[in-house]
Protein backbone atom coordinates (compact mmCIF):
# COMPACT_ATOMS: atom_id res chain seq x y z
CA UNK A 1 0.00 0.00 0.00
CA UNK A 2 2.89 2.35 0.73
CA UNK A 3 4.45 1.57 -2.64
CA UNK A 4 1.13 2.07 -4.45
CA UNK A 5 0.59 5.40 -2.69
CA UNK A 6 4.07 6.61 -3.59
CA UNK A 7 3.57 5.57 -7.18
CA UNK A 8 0.30 7.51 -7.24
CA UNK A 9 2.20 10.55 -5.97
CA UNK A 10 4.50 10.24 -8.94
CA UNK A 11 1.74 9.48 -11.44
CA UNK A 12 -0.70 12.18 -10.36
CA UNK A 13 1.58 14.81 -8.77
CA UNK A 14 4.84 14.21 -10.67
CA UNK A 15 6.78 13.69 -7.44
CA UNK A 16 10.25 12.49 -8.45
CA UNK A 17 11.09 11.93 -4.77
CA UNK A 18 8.18 9.50 -4.46
CA UNK A 19 9.32 7.60 -7.55
CA UNK A 20 12.87 7.40 -6.20
CA UNK A 21 11.61 5.97 -2.92
CA UNK A 22 9.34 3.36 -4.50
CA UNK A 23 12.19 2.31 -6.84
CA UNK A 24 14.43 1.79 -3.80
CA UNK A 25 11.66 -0.19 -2.06
CA UNK A 26 11.33 -2.35 -5.17
CA UNK A 27 15.10 -2.92 -5.10
CA UNK A 28 14.90 -4.06 -1.47
CA UNK A 29 12.02 -6.42 -2.40
CA UNK A 30 14.08 -7.84 -5.26
CA UNK A 31 17.04 -8.55 -3.00
CA UNK A 32 14.95 -9.96 -0.14
CA UNK A 33 12.95 -12.34 -2.32
CA UNK A 34 16.07 -13.41 -4.22
CA UNK A 35 17.74 -14.42 -0.93
CA UNK A 36 14.82 -16.71 -0.14
CA UNK A 37 14.69 -18.22 -3.61
CA UNK A 38 18.46 -18.80 -3.70
CA UNK A 39 18.40 -20.70 -0.41
CA UNK A 40 18.06 -24.46 -0.05
CA UNK A 41 14.50 -25.50 -1.01
CA UNK A 42 13.99 -21.86 -1.97
CA UNK A 43 10.98 -22.38 -4.25
CA UNK A 44 9.14 -24.45 -1.63
CA UNK A 45 9.97 -21.96 1.12
CA UNK A 46 8.85 -18.99 -0.99
CA UNK A 47 5.55 -20.66 -1.81
CA UNK A 48 4.98 -21.11 1.94
CA UNK A 49 5.70 -17.40 2.41
CA UNK A 50 3.10 -16.61 -0.27
CA UNK A 51 0.42 -18.38 1.79
CA UNK A 52 0.49 -15.25 3.96
CA UNK A 53 -1.52 -12.30 2.66
CA UNK A 54 0.72 -10.13 0.49
CA UNK A 55 -1.80 -7.79 -1.07
CA UNK A 56 -1.16 -6.33 -4.50
CA UNK A 57 2.63 -6.67 -4.66
CA UNK A 58 2.57 -8.07 -8.19
CA UNK A 59 0.23 -5.27 -9.29
CA UNK A 60 2.30 -2.39 -7.89
CA UNK A 61 5.58 -3.81 -9.18
CA UNK A 62 4.05 -4.27 -12.62
CA UNK A 63 2.74 -0.71 -12.55
CA UNK A 64 6.22 0.45 -11.58
CA UNK A 65 7.60 -1.54 -14.52
CA UNK A 66 5.21 0.35 -16.79
CA UNK A 67 6.95 3.58 -15.81
CA UNK A 68 10.56 2.42 -15.56
CA UNK A 69 10.72 -0.42 -18.12
CA UNK A 70 13.30 -1.94 -15.76
CA UNK A 71 13.24 -5.73 -16.31
CA UNK A 72 14.14 -6.23 -12.64
CA UNK A 73 10.77 -4.78 -11.64
CA UNK A 74 8.96 -7.20 -13.96
CA UNK A 75 11.01 -10.15 -12.68
CA UNK A 76 10.31 -9.26 -9.05
CA UNK A 77 6.59 -8.91 -9.76
CA UNK A 78 6.58 -12.38 -11.29
CA UNK A 79 7.86 -13.89 -8.04
CA UNK A 80 4.56 -12.99 -6.36
CA UNK A 81 2.66 -15.94 -7.79
CA UNK A 82 1.10 -18.41 -5.36
CA UNK A 83 0.91 -21.64 -7.30
CA UNK A 84 -1.72 -23.10 -4.97
CA UNK A 85 -4.07 -20.40 -6.28
CA UNK A 86 -3.06 -19.70 -9.86
CA UNK A 87 -2.19 -23.18 -11.17
CA UNK A 88 -5.74 -24.51 -11.09
CA UNK A 89 -7.19 -21.27 -12.42
CA UNK A 90 -4.74 -21.44 -15.32
CA UNK A 91 -6.25 -24.85 -16.07
CA UNK A 92 -9.75 -23.37 -15.98
CA UNK A 93 -10.81 -24.81 -12.61
CA UNK A 94 -12.83 -23.05 -9.90
CA UNK A 95 -10.68 -23.58 -6.82
CA UNK A 96 -11.78 -20.53 -4.81
CA UNK A 97 -13.32 -22.46 -1.91
CA UNK A 98 -10.60 -25.14 -1.85
CA UNK A 99 -7.74 -22.82 -1.01
CA UNK A 100 -5.85 -23.22 2.29
CA UNK A 101 -6.85 -19.61 2.95
CA UNK A 102 -9.92 -18.75 0.79
CA UNK A 103 -9.74 -15.10 1.81
CA UNK A 104 -11.22 -12.97 -0.97
CA UNK A 105 -9.24 -9.81 -0.29
CA UNK A 106 -6.02 -11.79 -0.26
CA UNK A 107 -6.51 -13.21 -3.75
CA UNK A 108 -8.50 -10.50 -5.53
CA UNK A 109 -5.47 -8.14 -5.67
CA UNK A 110 -3.39 -11.05 -6.97
CA UNK A 111 -5.74 -11.48 -9.94
CA UNK A 112 -5.71 -7.72 -10.54
CA UNK A 113 -1.96 -8.17 -10.92
CA UNK A 114 -2.48 -10.97 -13.44
CA UNK A 115 -4.75 -8.67 -15.44
CA UNK A 116 -2.07 -5.97 -15.31
CA UNK A 117 0.57 -8.49 -16.39
CA UNK A 118 -1.48 -9.50 -19.42
CA UNK A 119 -1.95 -5.86 -20.33
CA UNK A 120 1.81 -5.20 -20.20
CA UNK A 121 3.20 -8.49 -21.53
CA UNK A 122 0.41 -10.25 -23.43
CA UNK A 123 1.11 -13.45 -21.48
CA UNK A 124 -1.61 -16.00 -22.31
CA UNK A 125 -1.41 -17.74 -18.91
CA UNK A 126 -2.22 -14.47 -17.15
CA UNK A 127 -5.26 -14.06 -19.39
CA UNK A 128 -6.39 -17.63 -18.66
CA UNK A 129 -6.09 -17.07 -14.89
CA UNK A 130 -8.10 -13.85 -15.03
CA UNK A 131 -10.80 -15.27 -17.29
CA UNK A 132 -11.22 -18.44 -15.21
CA UNK A 133 -11.33 -16.43 -12.01
CA UNK A 134 -13.94 -13.97 -13.24
CA UNK A 135 -16.03 -16.76 -14.75
CA UNK A 136 -16.02 -18.65 -11.43
CA UNK A 137 -16.70 -15.51 -9.42
CA UNK A 138 -19.71 -14.45 -11.48
CA UNK A 139 -21.21 -17.90 -12.03
CA UNK A 140 -20.60 -19.58 -8.68
CA UNK A 141 -19.75 -17.05 -5.96
CA UNK A 142 -21.80 -13.86 -6.44
CA UNK A 143 -24.93 -12.60 -4.74
CA UNK A 144 -27.55 -10.59 -6.61
CA UNK A 145 -26.05 -7.42 -5.12
CA UNK A 146 -22.64 -8.14 -6.63
CA UNK A 147 -21.04 -9.25 -3.37
CA UNK A 148 -19.02 -12.44 -3.76
CA UNK A 149 -18.10 -13.72 -0.32
CA UNK A 150 -19.20 -13.99 3.27
CA UNK A 151 -16.95 -12.62 5.98
CA UNK A 152 -14.36 -12.00 3.23
CA UNK A 153 -14.11 -15.75 2.49
CA UNK A 154 -15.37 -17.75 -0.46
CA UNK A 155 -17.61 -20.72 0.14
CA UNK A 156 -18.35 -23.81 -1.96
CA UNK A 157 -19.65 -23.00 -5.46
CA UNK A 158 -23.33 -21.99 -5.47
CA UNK A 159 -23.67 -22.51 -1.72
CA UNK A 160 -24.30 -18.80 -1.15
CA UNK A 161 -27.64 -19.12 0.61
CA UNK A 162 -26.15 -20.92 3.59
CA UNK A 163 -23.81 -18.00 4.24
CA UNK A 164 -26.10 -15.05 3.62
CA UNK A 165 -25.49 -12.44 6.31
CA UNK A 166 -24.62 -8.77 6.82
CA UNK A 167 -21.02 -9.59 5.82
CA UNK A 168 -21.50 -10.30 2.09
CA UNK A 169 -20.79 -6.82 0.74
CA UNK A 170 -17.45 -6.02 2.37
CA UNK A 171 -16.18 -2.84 0.75
CA UNK A 172 -12.51 -3.82 0.46
CA UNK A 173 -13.33 -6.89 -1.61
CA UNK A 174 -15.67 -4.84 -3.78
CA UNK A 175 -12.99 -2.20 -4.35
CA UNK A 176 -10.57 -4.82 -5.65
CA UNK A 177 -13.28 -6.52 -7.71
CA UNK A 178 -14.03 -3.12 -9.28
CA UNK A 179 -10.34 -2.71 -10.15
CA UNK A 180 -10.42 -6.10 -11.87
CA UNK A 181 -13.62 -5.24 -13.72
CA UNK A 182 -12.11 -1.98 -14.94
CA UNK A 183 -8.98 -3.74 -16.19
CA UNK A 184 -11.04 -6.28 -18.12
CA UNK A 185 -13.43 -3.68 -19.52
CA UNK A 186 -10.51 -1.66 -20.85
CA UNK A 187 -9.23 -4.80 -22.58
CA UNK A 188 -12.57 -5.95 -24.01
CA UNK A 189 -15.58 -3.69 -23.33
CA UNK A 190 -18.78 -5.67 -22.77
CA UNK A 191 -22.20 -4.83 -21.36
CA UNK A 192 -22.00 -7.66 -18.82
CA UNK A 193 -18.84 -6.20 -17.30
CA UNK A 194 -20.43 -2.76 -17.20
CA UNK A 195 -23.52 -4.16 -15.44
CA UNK A 196 -21.37 -6.00 -12.90
CA UNK A 197 -19.31 -2.85 -12.25
CA UNK A 198 -22.47 -0.79 -11.68
CA UNK A 199 -23.95 -3.37 -9.30
CA UNK A 200 -20.79 -3.65 -7.23
CA UNK A 201 -20.25 0.12 -7.14
CA UNK A 202 -23.81 0.99 -6.09
CA UNK A 203 -24.19 -1.76 -3.49
CA UNK A 204 -20.67 -2.42 -2.28
CA UNK A 205 -19.14 1.06 -2.17
CA UNK A 206 -21.69 3.86 -2.51
CA UNK A 207 -24.39 1.84 -0.76
CA UNK A 208 -22.45 1.56 2.50
CA UNK A 209 -21.61 5.24 2.81
CA UNK A 210 -23.52 7.56 5.08
CA UNK A 211 -25.49 9.97 2.84
C-alpha positions as CSV (number, residue, x, y, z in Angstrom):
1,X,0.0,0.0,0.0
2,X,2.9,2.3,0.7
3,X,4.4,1.6,-2.6
4,X,1.1,2.1,-4.4
5,X,0.6,5.4,-2.7
6,X,4.1,6.6,-3.6
7,X,3.6,5.6,-7.2
8,X,0.3,7.5,-7.2
9,X,2.2,10.5,-6.0
10,X,4.5,10.2,-8.9
11,X,1.7,9.5,-11.4
12,X,-0.7,12.2,-10.4
13,X,1.6,14.8,-8.8
14,X,4.8,14.2,-10.7
15,X,6.8,13.7,-7.4
16,X,10.3,12.5,-8.4
17,X,11.1,11.9,-4.8
18,X,8.2,9.5,-4.5
19,X,9.3,7.6,-7.5
20,X,12.9,7.4,-6.2
21,X,11.6,6.0,-2.9
22,X,9.3,3.4,-4.5
23,X,12.2,2.3,-6.8
24,X,14.4,1.8,-3.8
25,X,11.7,-0.2,-2.1
26,X,11.3,-2.3,-5.2
27,X,15.1,-2.9,-5.1
28,X,14.9,-4.1,-1.5
29,X,12.0,-6.4,-2.4
30,X,14.1,-7.8,-5.3
31,X,17.0,-8.6,-3.0
32,X,15.0,-10.0,-0.1
33,X,13.0,-12.3,-2.3
34,X,16.1,-13.4,-4.2
35,X,17.7,-14.4,-0.9
36,X,14.8,-16.7,-0.1
37,X,14.7,-18.2,-3.6
38,X,18.5,-18.8,-3.7
39,X,18.4,-20.7,-0.4
40,X,18.1,-24.5,-0.1
41,X,14.5,-25.5,-1.0
42,X,14.0,-21.9,-2.0
43,X,11.0,-22.4,-4.3
44,X,9.1,-24.4,-1.6
45,X,10.0,-22.0,1.1
46,X,8.9,-19.0,-1.0
47,X,5.6,-20.7,-1.8
48,X,5.0,-21.1,1.9
49,X,5.7,-17.4,2.4
50,X,3.1,-16.6,-0.3
51,X,0.4,-18.4,1.8
52,X,0.5,-15.2,4.0
53,X,-1.5,-12.3,2.7
54,X,0.7,-10.1,0.5
55,X,-1.8,-7.8,-1.1
56,X,-1.2,-6.3,-4.5
57,X,2.6,-6.7,-4.7
58,X,2.6,-8.1,-8.2
59,X,0.2,-5.3,-9.3
60,X,2.3,-2.4,-7.9
61,X,5.6,-3.8,-9.2
62,X,4.1,-4.3,-12.6
63,X,2.7,-0.7,-12.6
64,X,6.2,0.5,-11.6
65,X,7.6,-1.5,-14.5
66,X,5.2,0.3,-16.8
67,X,6.9,3.6,-15.8
68,X,10.6,2.4,-15.6
69,X,10.7,-0.4,-18.1
70,X,13.3,-1.9,-15.8
71,X,13.2,-5.7,-16.3
72,X,14.1,-6.2,-12.6
73,X,10.8,-4.8,-11.6
74,X,9.0,-7.2,-14.0
75,X,11.0,-10.1,-12.7
76,X,10.3,-9.3,-9.1
77,X,6.6,-8.9,-9.8
78,X,6.6,-12.4,-11.3
79,X,7.9,-13.9,-8.0
80,X,4.6,-13.0,-6.4
81,X,2.7,-15.9,-7.8
82,X,1.1,-18.4,-5.4
83,X,0.9,-21.6,-7.3
84,X,-1.7,-23.1,-5.0
85,X,-4.1,-20.4,-6.3
86,X,-3.1,-19.7,-9.9
87,X,-2.2,-23.2,-11.2
88,X,-5.7,-24.5,-11.1
89,X,-7.2,-21.3,-12.4
90,X,-4.7,-21.4,-15.3
91,X,-6.2,-24.9,-16.1
92,X,-9.7,-23.4,-16.0
93,X,-10.8,-24.8,-12.6
94,X,-12.8,-23.0,-9.9
95,X,-10.7,-23.6,-6.8
96,X,-11.8,-20.5,-4.8
97,X,-13.3,-22.5,-1.9
98,X,-10.6,-25.1,-1.8
99,X,-7.7,-22.8,-1.0
100,X,-5.9,-23.2,2.3
101,X,-6.9,-19.6,3.0
102,X,-9.9,-18.8,0.8
103,X,-9.7,-15.1,1.8
104,X,-11.2,-13.0,-1.0
105,X,-9.2,-9.8,-0.3
106,X,-6.0,-11.8,-0.3
107,X,-6.5,-13.2,-3.7
108,X,-8.5,-10.5,-5.5
109,X,-5.5,-8.1,-5.7
110,X,-3.4,-11.0,-7.0
111,X,-5.7,-11.5,-9.9
112,X,-5.7,-7.7,-10.5
113,X,-2.0,-8.2,-10.9
114,X,-2.5,-11.0,-13.4
115,X,-4.8,-8.7,-15.4
116,X,-2.1,-6.0,-15.3
117,X,0.6,-8.5,-16.4
118,X,-1.5,-9.5,-19.4
119,X,-1.9,-5.9,-20.3
120,X,1.8,-5.2,-20.2
121,X,3.2,-8.5,-21.5
122,X,0.4,-10.3,-23.4
123,X,1.1,-13.5,-21.5
124,X,-1.6,-16.0,-22.3
125,X,-1.4,-17.7,-18.9
126,X,-2.2,-14.5,-17.2
127,X,-5.3,-14.1,-19.4
128,X,-6.4,-17.6,-18.7
129,X,-6.1,-17.1,-14.9
130,X,-8.1,-13.9,-15.0
131,X,-10.8,-15.3,-17.3
132,X,-11.2,-18.4,-15.2
133,X,-11.3,-16.4,-12.0
134,X,-13.9,-14.0,-13.2
135,X,-16.0,-16.8,-14.7
136,X,-16.0,-18.7,-11.4
137,X,-16.7,-15.5,-9.4
138,X,-19.7,-14.4,-11.5
139,X,-21.2,-17.9,-12.0
140,X,-20.6,-19.6,-8.7
141,X,-19.8,-17.0,-6.0
142,X,-21.8,-13.9,-6.4
143,X,-24.9,-12.6,-4.7
144,X,-27.6,-10.6,-6.6
145,X,-26.1,-7.4,-5.1
146,X,-22.6,-8.1,-6.6
147,X,-21.0,-9.3,-3.4
148,X,-19.0,-12.4,-3.8
149,X,-18.1,-13.7,-0.3
150,X,-19.2,-14.0,3.3
151,X,-17.0,-12.6,6.0
152,X,-14.4,-12.0,3.2
153,X,-14.1,-15.7,2.5
154,X,-15.4,-17.7,-0.5
155,X,-17.6,-20.7,0.1
156,X,-18.3,-23.8,-2.0
157,X,-19.7,-23.0,-5.5
158,X,-23.3,-22.0,-5.5
159,X,-23.7,-22.5,-1.7
160,X,-24.3,-18.8,-1.2
161,X,-27.6,-19.1,0.6
162,X,-26.1,-20.9,3.6
163,X,-23.8,-18.0,4.2
164,X,-26.1,-15.0,3.6
165,X,-25.5,-12.4,6.3
166,X,-24.6,-8.8,6.8
167,X,-21.0,-9.6,5.8
168,X,-21.5,-10.3,2.1
169,X,-20.8,-6.8,0.7
170,X,-17.5,-6.0,2.4
171,X,-16.2,-2.8,0.7
172,X,-12.5,-3.8,0.5
173,X,-13.3,-6.9,-1.6
174,X,-15.7,-4.8,-3.8
175,X,-13.0,-2.2,-4.4
176,X,-10.6,-4.8,-5.7
177,X,-13.3,-6.5,-7.7
178,X,-14.0,-3.1,-9.3
179,X,-10.3,-2.7,-10.2
180,X,-10.4,-6.1,-11.9
181,X,-13.6,-5.2,-13.7
182,X,-12.1,-2.0,-14.9
183,X,-9.0,-3.7,-16.2
184,X,-11.0,-6.3,-18.1
185,X,-13.4,-3.7,-19.5
186,X,-10.5,-1.7,-20.9
187,X,-9.2,-4.8,-22.6
188,X,-12.6,-6.0,-24.0
189,X,-15.6,-3.7,-23.3
190,X,-18.8,-5.7,-22.8
191,X,-22.2,-4.8,-21.4
192,X,-22.0,-7.7,-18.8
193,X,-18.8,-6.2,-17.3
194,X,-20.4,-2.8,-17.2
195,X,-23.5,-4.2,-15.4
196,X,-21.4,-6.0,-12.9
197,X,-19.3,-2.9,-12.2
198,X,-22.5,-0.8,-11.7
199,X,-24.0,-3.4,-9.3
200,X,-20.8,-3.6,-7.2
201,X,-20.2,0.1,-7.1
202,X,-23.8,1.0,-6.1
203,X,-24.2,-1.8,-3.5
204,X,-20.7,-2.4,-2.3
205,X,-19.1,1.1,-2.2
206,X,-21.7,3.9,-2.5
207,X,-24.4,1.8,-0.8
208,X,-22.5,1.6,2.5
209,X,-21.6,5.2,2.8
210,X,-23.5,7.6,5.1
211,X,-25.5,10.0,2.8
